[in-house]
Each structure stands twice: as structure tokens, then as C-alpha cells.
Amino acid sequence: MNIVLYIFAALIYCALALDAWHSKGCSVVRGAKLQIKRGLLLLGFILHGLLLHVTIFPPNAMFFGFAQALSAMFWVGVGIYWVESFFYSLEGMQRFVLPLAAVTALLPLLFPGARVLPYAANPLFKLHFMVANMAYGLLAIVALHAVLMLLLERRLHAPLANSSSLVAKFNWLDTLPPLLTLEKLLFRLIVAGFVLLTLTLGSGILFSEYLSDRALKFDHKTVFALLSWLMFGAVLVGRRCYGWRGRSALRWVLTAFAALLLAYIGSRFVLEVLLHRAVI
């Protein structure tokens, strides 16, 4: 039964993405079609969330690995996209978010993850786990925004410099919201993601101290997470104090997310898939 629901959730995401690519000449969808697409997206989001809960939290146990981490990350991203679509015209972004969500929704079928039993029921751990997944999902969308903004900026300048360049031929970029709208949304998401990442690190320190009487365990995961937190903080300070914007700020954002990805996904992927070792 779960397999059918996995496939159904992925098919909803794929159908909406294909519709977005098929109608890429139209940047704004209104009326009944918009309501139907929002309803289908919400259905896919709910199914995806239920499957994550069943997969990660079976009775009296917990399973978690890089596949569940990626799936949860893009599940949060779909939820953010759905909410923001009520305030911004984000049809152009649907064709990028949803294919990734479809792929990652199916990953737990192939990689079930490691059993995390000793402290799965601990309320502090569950709080840390939920906040962490919201933070990483939000910052994944931030990274996607940054990539699209870099492409859109190159698209705007390409006709002046070289009309035969590859980016200049990406007509679908014209369906994205204006750069100023994307930039405003980007920094709103960064602020929210930074707050959640701060709570993640704080709750992680508390849980580590509760579990092992050590506030910080300086393994590579902690180092990369702290490095990412410092870089996202630097982006916000630079924006506030020095008016950072454009390519420099976007590259900082992508570098910060790369560090976070190494901390959150990298170790699990290497240990589970390449070394075939369980990791908690």
C-alpha cells in the first residue's frame, strides 16, 4: 500500500511539473486552473508528509538516513512553495521544485536508512529533528532561488553581451518573477532559515549534553553546520550593513548551503551507500 502512495505522490509532482513546462510561455496562471493546481499540490504534499512519517517513525522505532533527509528537505520546500504561491506568482519555479520533490519522494524506497532506537522517543530529540528538517528544507529552497537568480541575471545581460550564448536562449527564465521580487523573497527565506538553523544548533547542543554530557562534539558534521551558520549570518549582516546583493551575495548563499549539505547529507550518503555502514 505504501508503494502505491509513494508512486501516487511522485506522479502528482511530475504531472504538475510537466504541465508547468508545457505551458512555459505563460508566466501567470489564474482562475479555476490555478485552484486545481494548488489543490493537487496540497494533496501531493500531504501524501508525501504521511509517507515520511510512516517511513521515519514506524511503531516503537525510527529509521533515518540520507534518503529520508533529502525527501524531508524537499517536502518542506514544496510546502514553502505552496504557501508563497498565494503571495507571489511563482509558476516559473514549479518546474524546478517539483521534479526534485518527485525524485526524493521515492528515494526512501531504495534506501531505507538506519535504525535509530535508543533516543527516538526523546521529546528533545524530536524537537531537534523537526526544527532541523524545517531549517534544511527552507535553506534548500534558498539555494534553488539563488541558482535561478544567477541564471536570470545572466539571461538579462546576455543579449547585450552575446545573443548566441546558451543562457540567452533560455526563454523559460522569462516566466520567473522579476529579479527584485525574487531577491525580496530570497532574503525573507534566508532570515527564516537562519533562525531555524540557530534553533537547530541550539537544540542539538542541548540534546548532545543530555545524551553524552558534552555540549559540542566537534566531528565534521558539527564543523560544517557551524561554518554554514556563520556564512548565512555573514550574508544577512552584509545585506543589512553594506547592502550586499547580486552575484556576490548569491555565491555566498550557495557556498553556505554547500557546507550545510555536506554536514547534513554528505556523511550519511558516504557511510550508508559507499561504505555500507549504519549512521545515526
Backbone as CSV, one residue per row, in Angstrom:
resi,resn,N_x,N_y,N_z,CA_x,CA_y,CA_z,C_x,C_y,C_z
1,MET,0.836,-1.213,0.000,0.000,0.000,0.000,0.867,1.258,0.000
2,ASN,1.947,1.228,0.797,2.833,2.393,0.849,3.467,2.674,-0.502
3,ILE,3.819,1.593,-1.237,4.445,1.776,-2.548,3.500,2.512,-3.498
4,VAL,2.222,2.149,-3.452,1.228,2.819,-4.300,1.150,4.305,-3.949
5,LEU,1.166,4.625,-2.656,1.093,6.020,-2.240,2.363,6.788,-2.634
6,TYR,3.523,6.128,-2.529,4.764,6.747,-2.982,4.658,7.139,-4.449
7,ILE,4.226,6.178,-5.266,4.122,6.419,-6.708,3.083,7.495,-6.999
8,PHE,1.973,7.475,-6.273,0.914,8.457,-6.484,1.418,9.861,-6.171
9,ALA,2.125,10.019,-5.042,2.675,11.331,-4.678,3.669,11.817,-5.732
10,ALA,4.556,10.925,-6.185,5.544,11.304,-7.201,4.869,11.664,-8.512
11,LEU,3.807,10.925,-8.889,3.093,11.218,-10.133,2.403,12.583,-10.080
12,ILE,1.866,12.945,-8.921,1.252,14.274,-8.784,2.294,15.354,-9.023
13,TYR,3.453,15.209,-8.376,4.524,16.187,-8.576,4.950,16.246,-10.049
14,CYS,5.117,15.073,-10.669,5.563,15.031,-12.069,4.520,15.643,-13.009
15,ALA,3.252,15.359,-12.759,2.193,15.896,-13.616,2.155,17.419,-13.541
16,LEU,2.282,17.958,-12.342,2.282,19.412,-12.187,3.519,20.031,-12.824
17,ALA,4.666,19.349,-12.695,5.892,19.870,-13.321,5.782,19.842,-14.838
18,LEU,5.251,18.745,-15.394,5.090,18.648,-16.845,4.125,19.703,-17.368
19,ASP,3.057,19.947,-16.615,2.113,20.990,-17.014,2.793,22.354,-17.023
20,ALA,3.654,22.593,-16.021,4.360,23.875,-15.959,5.309,24.029,-17.139
21,TRP,6.022,22.946,-17.494,6.941,23.023,-18.636,6.164,23.164,-19.951
22,HIS,5.007,22.492,-20.037,4.216,22.565,-21.272,3.664,23.965,-21.496
23,SER,3.338,24.646,-20.405,2.768,25.998,-20.519,3.789,27.057,-20.149
24,LYS,5.061,26.816,-20.470,6.119,27.732,-20.039,6.036,29.097,-20.701
25,GLY,5.251,29.220,-21.754,5.100,30.533,-22.355,4.212,31.455,-21.557
26,CYS,3.461,30.871,-20.615,2.548,31.679,-19.798,3.085,31.738,-18.381
27,SER,3.395,32.911,-17.900,4.032,33.049,-16.590,3.030,33.130,-15.457
28,VAL,1.760,33.409,-15.768,0.768,33.569,-14.715,-0.418,32.664,-15.003
29,VAL,-0.806,31.885,-14.005,-1.973,31.017,-14.117,-3.015,31.525,-13.142
30,ARG,-4.244,31.697,-13.627,-5.300,32.246,-12.780,-6.537,31.366,-12.863
31,GLY,-7.521,31.709,-12.032,-8.838,31.104,-12.115,-8.871,29.665,-11.639
32,ALA,-9.776,28.888,-12.268,-10.028,27.520,-11.836,-8.787,26.644,-11.976
33,LYS,-8.013,26.859,-13.034,-6.812,26.041,-13.236,-5.826,26.238,-12.091
34,LEU,-5.667,27.471,-11.650,-4.760,27.747,-10.534,-5.234,27.037,-9.270
35,GLN,-6.545,27.059,-9.004,-7.079,26.405,-7.807,-6.904,24.887,-7.880
36,ILE,-7.098,24.320,-9.063,-6.907,22.878,-9.227,-5.448,22.508,-8.978
37,LYS,-4.527,23.299,-9.534,-3.108,23.009,-9.358,-2.694,23.147,-7.901
38,ARG,-3.219,24.160,-7.213,-2.915,24.300,-5.790,-3.483,23.121,-4.990
39,GLY,-4.697,22.683,-5.346,-5.298,21.547,-4.656,-4.494,20.266,-4.852
40,LEU,-4.053,20.022,-6.100,-3.239,18.833,-6.377,-1.902,18.906,-5.656
41,LEU,-1.318,20.100,-5.644,-0.041,20.261,-4.957,-0.195,19.990,-3.463
42,LEU,-1.278,20.476,-2.882,-1.532,20.230,-1.462,-1.737,18.734,-1.204
43,LEU,-2.434,18.045,-2.111,-2.635,16.610,-1.965,-1.299,15.870,-2.008
44,GLY,-0.460,16.226,-2.981,0.863,15.604,-3.057,1.696,15.877,-1.815
45,PHE,1.614,17.098,-1.309,2.341,17.478,-0.098,1.872,16.650,1.106
46,ILE,0.558,16.471,1.245,0.017,15.700,2.366,0.431,14.230,2.269
47,LEU,0.302,13.645,1.067,0.707,12.251,0.886,2.194,12.065,1.173
48,HIS,3.003,12.961,0.659,4.450,12.910,0.872,4.757,12.979,2.368
49,GLY,4.082,13.877,3.085,4.314,14.022,4.516,3.905,12.787,5.302
50,LEU,2.749,12.203,4.951,2.307,10.988,5.625,3.285,9.841,5.406
51,LEU,3.775,9.713,4.189,4.737,8.659,3.886,6.044,8.860,4.638
52,LEU,6.489,10.104,4.745,7.695,10.383,5.527,7.504,9.969,6.979
53,HIS,6.346,10.295,7.525,6.083,9.947,8.923,6.067,8.432,9.118
54,VAL,5.409,7.719,8.220,5.343,6.254,8.322,6.722,5.636,8.139
55,THR,7.508,6.197,7.223,8.835,5.648,6.936,9.816,5.908,8.071
56,ILE,9.802,7.129,8.592,10.771,7.505,9.614,10.364,7.010,10.992
57,PHE,9.058,7.045,11.282,8.573,6.693,12.620,7.616,5.496,12.575
58,PRO,8.120,4.305,12.236,7.281,3.114,12.394,7.068,2.853,13.886
59,PRO,6.149,1.947,14.253,5.872,1.711,15.677,7.131,1.341,16.473
60,ASN,7.371,2.078,17.562,8.448,1.792,18.508,9.840,1.813,17.899
61,ALA,10.019,2.611,16.876,11.346,2.681,16.253,11.467,3.966,15.461
62,MET,12.657,4.165,14.883,12.887,5.294,13.990,13.944,4.891,12.992
63,PHE,13.699,5.185,11.715,14.659,4.926,10.655,14.965,6.251,9.959
64,PHE,16.252,6.510,9.787,16.617,7.778,9.153,17.965,7.640,8.460
65,GLY,18.064,8.257,7.280,19.296,8.253,6.514,19.288,9.375,5.506
66,PHE,20.232,9.343,4.577,20.357,10.454,3.632,19.120,10.557,2.739
67,ALA,18.477,9.407,2.399,17.292,9.442,1.536,16.134,10.138,2.238
68,GLN,15.917,9.802,3.502,14.860,10.462,4.271,15.180,11.937,4.470
69,ALA,16.465,12.261,4.639,16.871,13.653,4.815,16.559,14.479,3.569
70,LEU,16.930,13.959,2.395,16.644,14.671,1.151,15.139,14.771,0.903
71,SER,14.430,13.676,1.164,12.987,13.675,0.939,12.298,14.697,1.834
72,ALA,12.694,14.734,3.112,12.105,15.706,4.040,12.462,17.135,3.648
73,MET,13.682,17.323,3.147,14.126,18.650,2.737,13.231,19.210,1.630
74,PHE,12.956,18.389,0.622,12.142,18.888,-0.484,10.657,18.860,-0.161
75,TRP,10.241,18.028,0.802,8.865,18.090,1.269,8.601,19.454,1.909
76,VAL,9.518,19.905,2.760,9.392,21.242,3.349,9.408,22.300,2.247
77,GLY,10.274,22.094,1.243,10.344,23.040,0.138,9.040,23.167,-0.620
78,VAL,8.366,22.042,-0.859,7.066,22.076,-1.539,6.050,22.851,-0.700
79,GLY,6.068,22.631,0.612,5.148,23.360,1.489,5.395,24.855,1.443
80,ILE,6.677,25.244,1.437,7.013,26.668,1.352,6.533,27.247,0.025
81,TYR,6.775,26.506,-1.051,6.336,26.974,-2.366,4.819,27.156,-2.391
82,TRP,4.074,26.186,-1.818,2.616,26.250,-1.829,2.115,27.486,-1.077
83,VAL,2.697,27.754,0.088,2.277,28.928,0.872,2.630,30.216,0.141
84,GLU,3.867,30.302,-0.359,4.311,31.535,-1.016,3.562,31.803,-2.317
85,SER,2.995,30.744,-2.932,2.274,30.946,-4.194,1.019,31.781,-4.014
86,PHE,0.541,31.926,-2.775,-0.614,32.787,-2.509,-0.223,34.272,-2.511
87,PHE,1.070,34.562,-2.378,1.538,35.942,-2.271,2.368,36.387,-3.471
88,TYR,3.001,35.422,-4.152,3.826,35.737,-5.307,3.432,34.824,-6.461
89,SER,3.682,35.293,-7.672,3.489,34.451,-8.844,4.751,33.621,-9.049
90,LEU,4.704,32.360,-8.624,5.889,31.506,-8.640,5.731,30.323,-9.581
91,GLU,4.877,30.472,-10.587,4.652,29.363,-11.512,5.952,28.934,-12.186
92,GLY,6.829,29.895,-12.470,8.079,29.567,-13.143,8.989,28.686,-12.320
93,MET,8.842,28.700,-10.991,9.704,27.906,-10.124,9.179,26.493,-9.936
94,GLN,7.907,26.285,-10.228,7.308,24.974,-10.031,8.016,23.907,-10.841
95,ARG,8.469,24.247,-12.034,9.085,23.260,-12.903,10.451,22.801,-12.408
96,PHE,11.000,23.474,-11.382,12.275,23.046,-10.819,12.101,22.360,-9.464
97,VAL,11.201,22.883,-8.653,10.992,22.316,-7.319,10.359,20.926,-7.405
98,LEU,9.341,20.769,-8.235,8.554,19.547,-8.223,9.264,18.315,-8.788
99,PRO,10.054,18.412,-9.865,10.796,17.205,-10.280,11.752,16.701,-9.202
100,LEU,12.413,17.627,-8.509,13.304,17.223,-7.420,12.509,16.591,-6.283
101,ALA,11.343,17.153,-5.978,10.494,16.579,-4.931,10.027,15.184,-5.326
102,ALA,9.704,14.978,-6.604,9.249,13.663,-7.066,10.338,12.608,-6.901
103,VAL,11.556,12.971,-7.294,12.678,12.016,-7.187,12.969,11.689,-5.730
104,THR,13.076,12.732,-4.900,13.430,12.497,-3.498,12.307,11.817,-2.721
105,ALA,11.060,11.981,-3.172,9.953,11.290,-2.509,10.072,9.779,-2.639
106,LEU,10.699,9.321,-3.729,10.845,7.882,-3.966,12.116,7.294,-3.368
107,LEU,13.068,8.140,-2.992,14.363,7.648,-2.505,14.256,6.706,-1.307
108,PRO,13.381,6.970,-0.305,13.319,6.048,0.838,12.931,4.623,0.466
109,LEU,12.317,4.420,-0.706,12.024,3.055,-1.151,13.305,2.291,-1.454
110,LEU,14.313,2.999,-1.954,15.578,2.365,-2.324,16.567,2.317,-1.169
111,PHE,16.534,3.342,-0.310,17.470,3.442,0.801,16.673,3.638,2.095
112,PRO,16.374,2.570,2.815,15.503,2.680,3.997,16.121,3.383,5.186
113,GLY,17.427,3.596,5.189,18.056,4.317,6.290,18.460,3.414,7.438
114,ALA,19.006,4.015,8.477,19.490,3.281,9.643,18.469,3.348,10.765
115,ARG,18.465,2.310,11.597,17.551,2.267,12.737,18.108,3.135,13.865
116,VAL,17.299,4.072,14.342,17.682,4.972,15.436,16.705,4.705,16.575
117,LEU,17.077,3.806,17.475,16.144,3.399,18.507,16.417,3.988,19.893
118,PRO,17.678,4.118,20.340,17.910,4.447,21.750,17.240,5.729,22.225
119,TYR,17.138,6.733,21.367,16.594,8.008,21.842,15.509,8.560,20.925
120,ALA,14.902,7.691,20.102,13.906,8.154,19.129,12.679,8.773,19.786
121,ALA,12.344,8.305,20.978,11.139,8.806,21.649,11.412,10.015,22.539
122,ASN,12.662,10.429,22.632,13.004,11.563,23.486,12.394,12.853,22.939
123,PRO,11.601,13.588,23.732,10.947,14.813,23.222,11.936,15.853,22.718
124,LEU,13.084,16.000,23.383,14.079,16.973,22.948,14.657,16.590,21.587
125,PHE,14.866,15.274,21.384,15.373,14.832,20.095,14.349,15.084,18.991
126,LYS,13.076,14.784,19.281,12.041,15.010,18.275,11.934,16.482,17.913
127,LEU,12.058,17.366,18.909,12.042,18.800,18.636,13.220,19.187,17.755
128,HIS,14.399,18.699,18.116,15.596,18.978,17.319,15.429,18.464,15.894
129,PHE,14.894,17.269,15.756,14.720,16.651,14.446,13.770,17.461,13.564
130,MET,12.632,17.880,14.123,11.650,18.632,13.337,12.176,20.009,12.935
131,VAL,12.815,20.700,13.877,13.351,22.025,13.569,14.452,21.926,12.530
132,ALA,15.309,20.906,12.662,16.404,20.728,11.710,15.878,20.512,10.296
133,ASN,14.865,19.670,10.156,14.337,19.404,8.821,13.654,20.632,8.221
134,MET,12.990,21.423,9.052,12.401,22.661,8.542,13.489,23.633,8.095
135,ALA,14.565,23.713,8.883,15.672,24.620,8.536,16.323,24.206,7.228
136,TYR,16.644,22.919,7.095,17.343,22.461,5.904,16.451,22.525,4.671
137,GLY,15.167,22.237,4.840,14.257,22.360,3.708,14.128,23.794,3.232
138,LEU,14.029,24.708,4.179,13.922,26.122,3.841,15.182,26.615,3.137
139,LEU,16.336,26.206,3.637,17.592,26.664,3.040,17.871,25.982,1.696
140,ALA,17.291,24.802,1.473,17.391,24.187,0.147,16.656,25.033,-0.886
141,ILE,15.482,25.547,-0.519,14.747,26.434,-1.414,15.516,27.736,-1.623
142,VAL,16.173,28.213,-0.586,17.023,29.400,-0.715,18.095,29.158,-1.770
143,ALA,18.741,27.993,-1.712,19.792,27.687,-2.684,19.231,27.616,-4.099
144,LEU,18.053,27.015,-4.253,17.431,26.951,-5.573,17.105,28.353,-6.084
145,HIS,16.593,29.211,-5.211,16.336,30.598,-5.578,17.616,31.269,-6.065
146,ALA,18.705,31.044,-5.345,19.971,31.676,-5.706,20.442,31.243,-7.086
147,VAL,20.322,29.943,-7.389,20.721,29.440,-8.704,19.882,30.075,-9.801
148,LEU,18.562,30.116,-9.602,17.681,30.697,-10.610,17.926,32.193,-10.785
149,MET,18.251,32.881,-9.690,18.545,34.312,-9.794,19.835,34.556,-10.575
150,LEU,20.831,33.706,-10.372,22.070,33.842,-11.148,21.802,33.612,-12.634
151,LEU,20.996,32.598,-12.953,20.662,32.337,-14.356,19.853,33.480,-14.951
152,LEU,18.907,34.001,-14.170,18.068,35.088,-14.665,18.894,36.353,-14.891
153,GLU,19.834,36.616,-13.976,20.691,37.792,-14.144,21.543,37.664,-15.400
154,ARG,22.081,36.485,-15.645,22.863,36.274,-16.866,21.981,36.388,-18.100
155,ARG,20.757,35.908,-17.990,19.810,35.992,-19.108,19.525,37.457,-19.464
156,LEU,19.380,38.299,-18.439,19.085,39.710,-18.686,20.252,40.434,-19.349
157,HIS,21.485,40.013,-19.027,22.652,40.683,-19.586,23.168,40.018,-20.854
158,ALA,22.772,38.762,-21.087,23.301,38.030,-22.228,22.997,38.680,-23.575
159,PRO,21.758,39.197,-23.821,21.503,39.804,-25.135,22.429,40.966,-25.453
160,LEU,22.874,41.682,-24.402,23.766,42.811,-24.630,25.178,42.355,-24.944
161,ALA,25.572,41.260,-24.312,26.950,40.819,-24.460,27.108,39.808,-25.597
162,ASN,26.248,38.797,-25.610,26.393,37.733,-26.593,25.046,37.043,-26.783
163,SER,24.334,37.424,-27.808,22.982,36.897,-28.017,22.982,35.429,-28.386
164,SER,24.142,34.868,-28.730,24.213,33.455,-29.075,24.588,32.583,-27.885
165,SER,24.747,33.171,-26.705,25.117,32.390,-25.522,23.975,31.465,-25.122
166,LEU,24.333,30.395,-24.396,23.351,29.391,-24.010,22.272,29.980,-23.115
167,VAL,22.668,30.790,-22.110,21.703,31.358,-21.173,20.738,32.290,-21.882
168,ALA,21.216,32.990,-22.902,20.347,33.911,-23.637,19.210,33.172,-24.326
169,LYS,19.407,31.872,-24.600,18.378,31.094,-25.287,17.399,30.440,-24.314
170,PHE,17.612,30.600,-22.996,16.713,30.010,-22.004,15.469,30.891,-21.856
171,ASN,14.538,30.770,-22.795,13.350,31.622,-22.765,12.477,31.375,-21.542
172,TRP,12.553,30.160,-20.978,11.718,29.844,-19.819,12.074,30.693,-18.603
173,LEU,13.269,31.276,-18.595,13.642,32.149,-17.471,12.753,33.389,-17.422
174,ASP,12.186,33.752,-18.564,11.326,34.936,-18.600,10.018,34.723,-17.838
175,THR,9.682,33.450,-17.540,8.452,33.180,-16.792,8.653,33.309,-15.286
176,LEU,9.901,33.480,-14.845,10.152,33.667,-13.418,9.711,35.070,-12.998
177,PRO,9.439,35.252,-11.695,9.140,36.607,-11.213,10.323,37.537,-11.459
178,PRO,10.117,38.855,-11.412,11.227,39.804,-11.589,12.329,39.579,-10.549
179,LEU,13.547,39.986,-10.906,14.692,39.795,-10.010,14.468,40.435,-8.647
180,LEU,13.882,41.644,-8.617,13.664,42.324,-7.342,12.691,41.537,-6.462
181,THR,11.668,40.929,-7.082,10.733,40.102,-6.323,11.426,38.867,-5.771
182,LEU,12.240,38.212,-6.620,12.976,37.040,-6.175,13.963,37.390,-5.066
183,GLU,14.604,38.553,-5.198,15.572,38.960,-4.182,14.887,39.233,-2.848
184,LYS,13.744,39.885,-2.888,12.999,40.155,-1.654,12.582,38.852,-0.980
185,LEU,12.067,37.908,-1.783,11.667,36.623,-1.244,12.869,35.848,-0.732
186,LEU,13.987,35.922,-1.452,15.197,35.202,-1.057,15.642,35.585,0.345
187,PHE,15.729,36.881,0.626,16.232,37.297,1.937,15.209,37.069,3.041
188,ARG,13.933,37.071,2.701,12.928,36.664,3.689,13.134,35.209,4.087
189,LEU,13.392,34.361,3.096,13.617,32.949,3.367,14.926,32.733,4.125
190,ILE,15.965,33.511,3.794,17.240,33.374,4.495,17.082,33.713,5.971
191,VAL,16.351,34.789,6.269,16.128,35.176,7.670,15.426,34.043,8.420
192,ALA,14.345,33.516,7.827,13.611,32.428,8.482,14.485,31.188,8.619
193,GLY,15.240,30.856,7.563,16.116,29.695,7.613,17.231,29.849,8.627
194,PHE,17.770,31.056,8.750,18.848,31.302,9.714,18.328,31.151,11.143
195,VAL,17.123,31.644,11.397,16.526,31.492,12.727,16.341,30.008,13.055
196,LEU,15.805,29.252,12.099,15.592,27.822,12.331,16.914,27.071,12.471
197,LEU,17.923,27.471,11.689,19.234,26.826,11.799,19.864,27.122,13.162
198,THR,19.660,28.336,13.662,20.150,28.679,15.005,19.465,27.810,16.060
199,LEU,18.150,27.636,15.922,17.419,26.768,16.852,17.874,25.318,16.724
200,THR,18.201,24.903,15.503,18.697,23.545,15.286,20.007,23.310,16.029
201,LEU,20.939,24.257,15.882,22.225,24.121,16.567,22.049,24.176,18.077
202,GLY,21.164,25.076,18.533,20.928,25.193,19.964,20.320,23.933,20.556
203,SER,19.284,23.403,19.895,18.660,22.175,20.395,19.594,20.986,20.269
204,GLY,20.457,21.004,19.230,21.442,19.932,19.081,22.458,19.942,20.214
205,ILE,22.871,21.135,20.628,23.803,21.252,21.759,23.157,20.740,23.039
206,LEU,21.899,21.125,23.264,21.190,20.667,24.463,21.031,19.150,24.465
207,PHE,20.669,18.589,23.303,20.467,17.150,23.246,21.791,16.409,23.409
208,SER,22.869,16.931,22.808,24.182,16.306,22.957,24.631,16.303,24.415
209,GLU,24.363,17.416,25.096,24.734,17.497,26.511,23.903,16.513,27.334
210,TYR,22.628,16.374,26.991,21.756,15.434,27.706,22.198,13.991,27.465
211,LEU,22.630,13.704,26.225,22.940,12.335,25.839,24.326,11.896,26.290
212,SER,25.310,12.799,26.174,26.696,12.389,26.429,27.453,13.313,27.371
213,ASP,26.735,14.263,27.982,27.365,15.241,28.893,28.417,16.090,28.194
214,ARG,28.308,16.218,26.890,29.194,17.085,26.103,28.329,18.015,25.271
215,ALA,28.545,19.316,25.430,27.709,20.285,24.714,27.969,20.261,23.222
216,LEU,29.215,20.066,22.823,29.574,20.046,21.409,30.509,18.880,21.126
217,LYS,30.191,18.173,20.073,31.070,17.110,19.596,31.630,17.564,18.255
218,PHE,32.908,17.887,18.228,33.476,18.520,17.039,33.851,17.478,15.990
219,ASP,32.828,16.839,15.441,33.034,15.998,14.271,32.809,16.856,13.032
220,HIS,32.968,16.246,11.852,32.856,17.049,10.625,31.449,17.610,10.446
221,LYS,30.419,16.866,10.927,29.043,17.346,10.786,28.838,18.654,11.553
222,THR,29.339,18.706,12.774,29.213,19.919,13.583,29.996,21.070,12.984
223,VAL,31.207,20.781,12.513,32.056,21.834,11.948,31.408,22.453,10.713
224,PHE,30.904,21.615,9.808,30.283,22.133,8.586,28.978,22.873,8.898
225,ALA,28.217,22.384,9.878,26.970,23.063,10.255,27.267,24.448,10.832
226,LEU,28.271,24.534,11.704,28.654,25.835,12.268,29.192,26.767,11.193
227,LEU,29.977,26.215,10.266,30.513,27.026,9.171,29.384,27.583,8.316
228,SER,28.388,26.750,8.011,27.244,27.209,7.230,26.475,28.290,7.980
229,TRP,26.275,28.102,9.279,25.567,29.092,10.099,26.300,30.433,10.081
230,LEU,27.617,30.396,10.181,28.403,31.634,10.154,28.293,32.329,8.798
231,MET,28.301,31.555,7.729,28.224,32.155,6.394,26.850,32.750,6.116
232,PHE,25.784,32.051,6.504,24.450,32.631,6.332,24.303,33.894,7.188
233,GLY,24.866,33.862,8.390,24.846,35.064,9.224,25.601,36.206,8.581
234,ALA,26.748,35.894,7.950,27.538,36.932,7.275,26.758,37.539,6.115
235,VAL,25.985,36.710,5.387,25.165,37.216,4.279,24.137,38.221,4.802
236,LEU,23.488,37.894,5.917,22.474,38.792,6.479,23.094,40.080,7.015
237,VAL,24.254,39.967,7.664,24.944,41.165,8.162,25.393,42.031,6.996
238,GLY,25.950,41.383,5.963,26.389,42.129,4.793,25.243,42.833,4.087
239,ARG,24.104,42.167,4.034,22.916,42.774,3.412,22.434,43.976,4.230
240,ARG,22.396,43.793,5.547,21.879,44.839,6.442,22.816,46.040,6.519
241,CYS,24.107,45.778,6.647,25.062,46.864,6.911,25.697,47.430,5.649
242,TYR,25.867,46.574,4.646,26.611,47.025,3.461,25.805,46.915,2.164
243,GLY,24.532,46.507,2.291,23.682,46.437,1.107,24.076,45.382,0.106
244,TRP,24.623,44.256,0.578,25.036,43.197,-0.333,23.869,42.733,-1.194
245,ARG,24.135,42.522,-2.456,23.144,41.992,-3.385,23.875,41.490,-4.621
246,GLY,23.151,40.931,-5.537,23.749,40.491,-6.793,24.562,39.218,-6.648
247,ARG,25.504,39.032,-7.571,26.220,37.762,-7.668,27.039,37.436,-6.428
248,SER,27.666,38.430,-5.824,28.492,38.164,-4.644,27.666,37.555,-3.519
249,ALA,26.515,38.147,-3.232,25.645,37.626,-2.173,25.131,36.234,-2.532
250,LEU,24.764,36.021,-3.793,24.224,34.730,-4.205,25.284,33.633,-4.109
251,ARG,26.522,33.960,-4.424,27.593,32.958,-4.306,27.865,32.604,-2.851
252,TRP,27.777,33.595,-1.964,27.898,33.324,-0.534,26.790,32.361,-0.092
253,VAL,25.583,32.612,-0.571,24.439,31.759,-0.215,24.678,30.322,-0.665
254,LEU,25.132,30.143,-1.893,25.355,28.796,-2.416,26.497,28.093,-1.686
255,THR,27.531,28.835,-1.335,28.637,28.246,-0.577,28.180,27.810,0.812
256,ALA,27.367,28.648,1.450,26.842,28.308,2.779,25.969,27.066,2.715
257,PHE,25.136,26.963,1.675,24.282,25.785,1.555,25.096,24.540,1.247
258,ALA,26.166,24.676,0.447,27.027,23.528,0.158,27.634,22.971,1.444
259,ALA,28.046,23.862,2.343,28.587,23.415,3.633,27.514,22.690,4.442
260,LEU,26.300,23.228,4.410,25.199,22.596,5.142,24.866,21.229,4.556
261,LEU,24.925,21.131,3.237,24.634,19.865,2.576,25.668,18.811,2.952
262,LEU,26.937,19.225,3.039,27.987,18.297,3.454,27.770,17.834,4.893
263,ALA,27.310,18.733,5.737,27.086,18.382,7.138,25.895,17.447,7.282
264,TYR,24.856,17.684,6.520,23.576,17.009,6.735,23.418,15.740,5.908
265,ILE,23.802,15.812,4.633,23.578,14.709,3.714,24.853,13.932,3.427
266,GLY,25.968,14.655,3.298,27.213,14.040,2.832,27.665,12.852,3.642
267,SER,27.712,13.011,4.965,28.213,11.926,5.803,27.310,10.702,5.720
268,ARG,26.002,10.926,5.699,25.068,9.805,5.633,25.200,9.058,4.305
269,PHE,25.339,9.812,3.204,25.463,9.171,1.900,26.738,8.329,1.832
270,VAL,27.859,8.885,2.280,29.132,8.161,2.233,29.061,6.897,3.083
271,LEU,28.556,7.025,4.319,28.543,5.885,5.232,27.516,4.823,4.819
272,GLU,26.326,5.254,4.408,25.270,4.297,4.092,25.458,3.640,2.731
273,VAL,25.768,4.456,1.703,25.771,3.952,0.327,27.162,3.467,-0.088
274,LEU,28.190,4.243,0.195,29.529,3.887,-0.263,30.226,2.911,0.685
275,LEU,30.071,3.118,2.003,30.754,2.262,2.972,29.836,1.209,3.594
276,HIS,28.522,1.324,3.332,27.534,0.370,3.858,27.611,0.229,5.368
277,ARG,27.686,1.358,6.025,27.714,1.378,7.481,26.503,2.161,7.987
278,ALA,25.944,1.720,9.086,24.830,2.439,9.704,25.331,3.696,10.377
279,VAL,24.521,4.751,10.312,24.889,6.026,10.934,23.650,6.595,11.582
280,ILE,23.812,7.210,12.760,22.672,7.786,13.457,22.907,9.247,13.663
